[in-house]
Amino acid sequence: MDLARQLFYLPDAVLVIDPETAAIIDANERACEDMRVSRAELTAMTVVQIQEDVEDLEHWRSLLDTVRRQPGYLFTGHHRRPDNSLYPVEVSSNLLVNSGREYLISVARDISSRFDGMNRRRSYEAEEWQGLHDIAEGVWEWELATGMLYFSKGLKRLLGYGPEEMRPCMESWKDIIHPEDTPRVLRVLDEHLRGVRHLYEAEYRLRNRNGHYLWIRDRGQVRIRSSDQQPLQMVGLVNNITDLKLMEQELQRQADFDVLTGLMNRRRGEACVEHQLALMRRQGGQLGLCVIDLDDFKQINDMHGHLAGDQALRRVADYIVNFVRRSDLLFRWGGEEFVLACPDTGIEGMQELVTKLCRGIACLTFEGRLAGYRLTISAGVAVFPDHAEDLVNLTARADSALYQAKQQGKNRMVLHEAPLSGTQSAV
């Protein structure tokens, strides 16, 4: 592909590359001058040979995938000449199709002068910078006047990038913050810059080079301000806290969910129902609450063993989860009891729902120790605001109705007796 004539007068180096093999197919004069080789010599090379930061073909293909997702992708790295001298480059790449064949067009700008200027602007002595490296997995330095944001090699390595792969600017950082965390992190940073916070400190997620998110703890402080107290320079430390966060999430899950059934436990469940009750109050809606108890559960444990009892609890929990709506809330209240809360459901709706639920559970079949066993439930129902206006009293009235269901022969639902009437339904 002869593009030399078209590319000859461009001010920056231009390379035409075979995406599949990384071979350099053509180049303009500036590319040859920067590399100090002839066009014939340059077109006998591959990107892997001249690009110091591209390790191998596999690495090259991962960069190519990024270019496909982000046309015009800007890559900062180093080119190596045949004499082994290096010079920094900023490379913008795009994929083009010509006569049915795909090519990568890379425009490489020599940024040696920019790097010299950046190095001159650094205000921290080498020993201070090294000291920061010793206490953190990553270090950054932000020069607000120029907008330059320097990332240490350790920070780039933590995120899976090569030594010169991240552009030294704020956008490189903002682009990889998790979208859900961005507003909070930028707010905390702004508050520190304005002097509202003594320190900038945030825990949030950063996307690494492979697209996965790491949890990091980021701490920083403005070190230099102008005479009118405007921030000029800020430095910060980054530590990877992903394992700690995963442990916290697991502990939170264990604190909120029942290990045996996978349902919310009582503490978490009641908090969710309280939230739904508040919503129903604002909207003028109803909420049905049902307390469910497995009939003769002690007999299952005594006759078939506790593993069989666990099997029964899990089976009932799974059945109810699949039976009710996604908007309904189910949690384990304790022992063999469950609580089901149904937003926007009144007395008639709860009677119909729970009666069908009782019938469905009575038809469940079991394997193993409980093979042939017929399991039934009893249920007590109360409705907000018909029977009570707060969770404590609503639960108490549903529990009282459950007691009546047990007294009346089990395997049934009973609706709390309102001041004027009461309703029961045997299965």
KOLVO-209798 format. One record per residue (C-alpha): z negated, y negated, x; residue in one letter. Coordinates in steps of 0.5 Angstrom, whole numbers, padded with zeros to 4 digits, m for minus. Layout:
# residues N
    pz    py    px type
     Z     Y     X    a
...
This chain:
# residues 427
    pz    py    px type
  0000  0000  0000    m
  0002 m0006  0004    d
 m0002 m0012  0002    l
 m0002 m0015  0008    a
  0003 m0021  0007    r
 m0001 m0023  0000    q
 m0008 m0022  0004    l
 m0006 m0026  0010    f
 m0008 m0033  0008    y
 m0015 m0031  0005    l
 m0021 m0035  0009    p
 m0025 m0028  0009    d
 m0024 m0021  0011    a
 m0020 m0017  0006    v
 m0020 m0009  0006    l
 m0016 m0005  0001    v
 m0020  0002  0001    i
 m0019  0009 m0002    d
 m0025  0010 m0006    p
 m0025  0017 m0006    e
 m0025  0018  0002    t
 m0027  0011  0004    a
 m0021  0010  0008    a
 m0019  0003  0010    i
 m0012  0003  0007    i
 m0010 m0004  0009    d
 m0013 m0011  0012    a
 m0012 m0018  0013    n
 m0012 m0022  0019    e
 m0019 m0024  0018    r
 m0021 m0017  0018    a
 m0018 m0015  0024    c
 m0021 m0022  0028    e
 m0028 m0020  0025    d
 m0028 m0013  0028    m
 m0024 m0015  0034    r
 m0019 m0010  0033    v
 m0011 m0009  0031    s
 m0009 m0007  0024    r
 m0007 m0001  0026    a
 m0014  0001  0029    e
 m0017 m0002  0023    l
 m0013  0002  0018    t
 m0015  0008  0022    a
 m0022  0007  0021    m
 m0027  0009  0014    t
 m0032  0004  0011    v
 m0037  0009  0013    v
 m0035  0008  0021    q
 m0035  0000  0020    i
 m0041 m0001  0015    q
 m0048  0000  0019    e
 m0052  0001  0012    d
 m0047  0006  0009    v
 m0050  0013  0012    e
 m0045  0018  0009    d
 m0040  0019  0004    l
 m0045  0021 m0001    e
 m0048  0014  0000    h
 m0041  0011 m0001    w
 m0040  0014 m0007    r
 m0047  0012 m0010    s
 m0045  0005 m0008    l
 m0038  0006 m0011    l
 m0042  0008 m0018    d
 m0046  0001 m0017    t
 m0039 m0002 m0017    v
 m0036  0001 m0023    r
 m0042 m0001 m0027    r
 m0043 m0008 m0024    q
 m0036 m0011 m0022    p
 m0036 m0016 m0017    g
 m0042 m0012 m0014    y
 m0045 m0016 m0008    l
 m0047 m0012 m0002    f
 m0051 m0015  0004    t
 m0050 m0011  0010    g
 m0048 m0011  0018    h
 m0041 m0009  0020    h
 m0040 m0005  0027    r
 m0035 m0006  0032    r
 m0032 m0001  0036    p
 m0036 m0004  0042    d
 m0042 m0003  0038    n
 m0044 m0010  0037    s
 m0046 m0012  0030    l
 m0045 m0018  0025    y
 m0048 m0019  0018    p
 m0043 m0019  0012    v
 m0044 m0021  0005    e
 m0039 m0016  0001    v
 m0036 m0017 m0006    s
 m0032 m0011 m0009    s
 m0028 m0009 m0015    n
 m0024 m0003 m0017    l
 m0017 m0004 m0018    l
 m0011  0000 m0021    v
 m0004 m0001 m0018    n
  0002  0004 m0020    s
 m0003  0009 m0023    g
 m0007  0009 m0017    r
 m0014  0006 m0016    e
 m0016  0002 m0010    y
 m0023 m0002 m0008    l
 m0022 m0009 m0006    i
 m0027 m0011 m0001    s
 m0028 m0019  0001    v
 m0033 m0019  0007    a
 m0035 m0026  0009    r
 m0039 m0026  0016    d
 m0046 m0029  0015    i
 m0048 m0030  0022    s
 m0049 m0037  0021    s
 m0053 m0036  0015    r
 m0058 m0031  0018    f
 m0059 m0036  0024    d
 m0061 m0041  0019    g
 m0066 m0036  0015    m
 m0069 m0034  0022    n
 m0070 m0041  0024    r
 m0073 m0043  0017    r
 m0079 m0037  0018    r
 m0085 m0041  0018    s
 m0090 m0034  0019    y
 m0091 m0032  0027    e
 m0089 m0025  0028    a
 m0096 m0022  0029    e
 m0098 m0025  0022    e
 m0092 m0022  0019    w
 m0094 m0015  0022    q
 m0101 m0016  0019    g
 m0098 m0017  0012    l
 m0094 m0010  0013    h
 m0100 m0006  0016    d
 m0104 m0008  0009    i
 m0098 m0007  0004    a
 m0092 m0002  0003    e
 m0088 m0008  0002    g
 m0088 m0016  0003    v
 m0084 m0022  0001    w
 m0084 m0029  0003    e
 m0081 m0034 m0002    w
 m0078 m0041  0000    e
 m0078 m0045 m0006    l
 m0074 m0051 m0003    a
 m0068 m0046 m0001    t
 m0069 m0041 m0006    g
 m0069 m0036 m0001    m
 m0073 m0030 m0002    l
 m0074 m0025  0004    y
 m0076 m0018  0003    f
 m0079 m0014  0008    s
 m0076 m0007  0010    k
 m0082 m0003  0007    g
 m0081 m0006  0001    l
 m0073 m0005  0001    k
 m0075  0002  0003    r
 m0080  0003 m0003    l
 m0074  0001 m0008    l
 m0069  0006 m0004    g
 m0065  0000 m0001    y
 m0062  0000  0006    g
 m0065 m0006  0011    p
 m0060 m0011  0009    e
 m0058 m0008  0002    e
 m0062 m0013 m0002    m
 m0059 m0020 m0003    r
 m0065 m0025 m0001    p
 m0065 m0029 m0007    c
 m0070 m0029 m0013    m
 m0064 m0026 m0018    e
 m0065 m0020 m0014    s
 m0072 m0019 m0016    w
 m0071 m0021 m0023    k
 m0065 m0017 m0024    d
 m0070 m0010 m0023    i
 m0076 m0012 m0027    i
 m0077 m0008 m0033    h
 m0074 m0012 m0039    p
 m0081 m0011 m0043    e
 m0085 m0014 m0037    d
 m0081 m0020 m0035    t
 m0083 m0025 m0039    p
 m0091 m0023 m0038    r
 m0089 m0023 m0030    v
 m0085 m0030 m0030    l
 m0091 m0033 m0034    r
 m0096 m0031 m0029    v
 m0092 m0033 m0023    l
 m0091 m0040 m0027    d
 m0098 m0041 m0028    e
 m0100 m0040 m0021    h
 m0094 m0045 m0018    l
 m0097 m0050 m0023    r
 m0104 m0049 m0020    g
 m0107 m0046 m0027    v
 m0108 m0039 m0023    r
 m0111 m0039 m0016    h
 m0107 m0033 m0015    l
 m0101 m0029 m0017    y
 m0103 m0022 m0019    e
 m0099 m0017 m0024    a
 m0098 m0010 m0025    e
 m0091 m0008 m0027    y
 m0085 m0004 m0027    r
 m0079 m0005 m0022    l
 m0072 m0001 m0022    r
 m0071  0003 m0016    n
 m0064  0004 m0013    r
 m0063  0010 m0017    n
 m0065  0007 m0023    g
 m0072  0010 m0024    h
 m0078  0005 m0025    y
 m0084  0005 m0020    l
 m0090  0001 m0022    w
 m0092 m0004 m0017    i
 m0098 m0008 m0016    r
 m0096 m0015 m0014    d
 m0100 m0020 m0011    r
 m0098 m0027 m0008    g
 m0100 m0034 m0006    q
 m0097 m0041 m0005    v
 m0099 m0042  0002    r
 m0095 m0049  0003    i
 m0095 m0055 m0002    r
 m0092 m0062 m0001    s
 m0096 m0068 m0001    s
 m0095 m0068 m0008    d
 m0097 m0061 m0009    q
 m0091 m0058 m0011    q
 m0090 m0051 m0008    p
 m0086 m0050 m0002    l
 m0087 m0043  0001    q
 m0091 m0037 m0002    m
 m0092 m0030  0001    v
 m0094 m0024 m0003    g
 m0096 m0016 m0002    l
 m0093 m0010 m0006    v
 m0096 m0004 m0007    n
 m0094  0002 m0011    n
 m0098  0004 m0016    i
 m0094  0009 m0020    t
 m0099  0015 m0019    d
 m0105  0011 m0021    l
 m0101  0009 m0027    k
 m0099  0016 m0029    l
 m0106  0018 m0028    m
 m0108  0013 m0033    e
 m0103  0014 m0038    q
 m0105  0022 m0038    e
 m0113  0020 m0038    l
 m0111  0015 m0044    q
 m0107  0021 m0048    r
 m0113  0025 m0047    q
 m0117  0020 m0050    a
 m0113  0019 m0056    d
 m0110  0026 m0057    f
 m0113  0032 m0059    d
 m0111  0037 m0054    v
 m0111  0043 m0058    l
 m0106  0040 m0064    t
 m0103  0035 m0060    g
 m0105  0030 m0066    l
 m0109  0023 m0065    m
 m0116  0024 m0065    n
 m0121  0021 m0070    r
 m0122  0015 m0066    r
 m0115  0013 m0065    r
 m0113  0016 m0072    g
 m0118  0011 m0075    e
 m0116  0005 m0071    a
 m0109  0006 m0073    c
 m0111  0007 m0081    v
 m0115  0001 m0080    e
 m0108 m0003 m0078    h
 m0104  0000 m0084    q
 m0110 m0002 m0088    l
 m0110 m0009 m0086    a
 m0102 m0009 m0087    l
 m0103 m0007 m0094    m
 m0108 m0012 m0095    r
 m0103 m0017 m0093    r
 m0097 m0014 m0097    q
 m0101 m0012 m0103    g
 m0099 m0005 m0102    g
 m0103  0001 m0103    q
 m0105  0007 m0098    l
 m0107  0014 m0100    g
 m0112  0017 m0096    l
 m0113  0025 m0096    c
 m0118  0029 m0092    v
 m0116  0036 m0091    i
 m0120  0042 m0090    d
 m0118  0049 m0088    l
 m0122  0054 m0093    d
 m0126  0060 m0090    d
 m0125  0058 m0083    f
 m0131  0061 m0080    k
 m0129  0067 m0083    q
 m0123  0067 m0079    i
 m0127  0066 m0073    n
 m0132  0071 m0074    d
 m0127  0076 m0076    m
 m0121  0075 m0072    h
 m0124  0071 m0066    g
 m0123  0064 m0064    h
 m0116  0064 m0061    l
 m0114  0066 m0068    a
 m0118  0060 m0071    g
 m0114  0056 m0066    d
 m0107  0059 m0068    q
 m0109  0057 m0075    a
 m0111  0050 m0073    l
 m0104  0049 m0069    r
 m0100  0052 m0075    r
 m0103  0048 m0080    v
 m0102  0041 m0076    a
 m0095  0043 m0074    d
 m0093  0044 m0082    y
 m0096  0038 m0084    i
 m0093  0034 m0079    v
 m0086  0036 m0081    n
 m0088  0036 m0088    f
 m0090  0028 m0089    v
 m0086  0022 m0087    r
 m0085  0019 m0080    r
 m0089  0013 m0083    s
 m0095  0017 m0085    d
 m0101  0018 m0080    l
 m0104  0025 m0079    l
 m0110  0026 m0074    f
 m0116  0031 m0073    r
 m0122  0029 m0076    w
 m0126  0034 m0073    g
 m0127  0042 m0073    g
 m0122  0045 m0078    e
 m0121  0038 m0082    e
 m0115  0033 m0082    f
 m0114  0026 m0085    v
 m0107  0024 m0087    l
 m0106  0017 m0089    a
 m0100  0015 m0093    c
 m0098  0008 m0093    p
 m0095  0005 m0099    d
 m0097  0011 m0103    t
 m0101  0010 m0110    g
 m0105  0015 m0114    i
 m0099  0019 m0117    e
 m0095  0019 m0111    g
 m0101  0022 m0107    m
 m0103  0027 m0112    q
 m0095  0030 m0112    e
 m0095  0030 m0104    l
 m0102  0033 m0103    v
 m0101  0039 m0109    t
 m0094  0041 m0106    k
 m0097  0041 m0099    l
 m0103  0046 m0101    c
 m0098  0050 m0104    r
 m0093  0050 m0098    g
 m0099  0052 m0093    i
 m0101  0057 m0098    a
 m0094  0060 m0096    c
 m0095  0060 m0089    l
 m0094  0067 m0085    t
 m0097  0069 m0079    f
 m0096  0073 m0073    e
 m0101  0077 m0068    g
 m0108  0077 m0070    r
 m0107  0073 m0077    l
 m0101  0077 m0079    a
 m0102  0078 m0086    g
 m0107  0073 m0087    y
 m0106  0068 m0093    r
 m0109  0061 m0091    l
 m0111  0056 m0096    t
 m0113  0049 m0096    i
 m0118  0044 m0100    s
 m0116  0037 m0100    a
 m0120  0030 m0103    g
 m0116  0024 m0104    v
 m0118  0017 m0105    a
 m0113  0011 m0105    v
 m0114  0004 m0103    f
 m0115 m0001 m0107    p
 m0116  0003 m0113    d
 m0122  0007 m0110    h
 m0124  0003 m0104    a
 m0122 m0003 m0100    e
 m0125 m0001 m0093    d
 m0124  0005 m0089    l
 m0131  0007 m0089    v
 m0132  0007 m0096    n
 m0125  0010 m0097    l
 m0126  0016 m0093    t
 m0133  0017 m0096    a
 m0130  0018 m0103    r
 m0124  0022 m0100    a
 m0129  0027 m0097    d
 m0133  0027 m0103    s
 m0127  0029 m0107    a
 m0126  0034 m0102    l
 m0133  0037 m0103    y
 m0131  0038 m0111    q
 m0125  0041 m0109    a
 m0129  0046 m0105    k
 m0134  0047 m0111    q
 m0129  0048 m0116    q
 m0126  0054 m0112    g
 m0122  0052 m0106    k
 m0114  0052 m0105    n
 m0114  0045 m0109    r
 m0113  0038 m0109    m
 m0118  0033 m0112    v
 m0117  0026 m0113    l
 m0124  0021 m0113    h
 m0126  0020 m0119    e
 m0125  0013 m0121    a
 m0130  0009 m0126    p
 m0126  0011 m0132    l
 m0123  0018 m0130    s
 m0122  0024 m0125    g
 m0116  0028 m0124    t
 m0116  0035 m0120    q
 m0110  0040 m0119    s
 m0111  0047 m0117    a
 m0105  0051 m0114    v
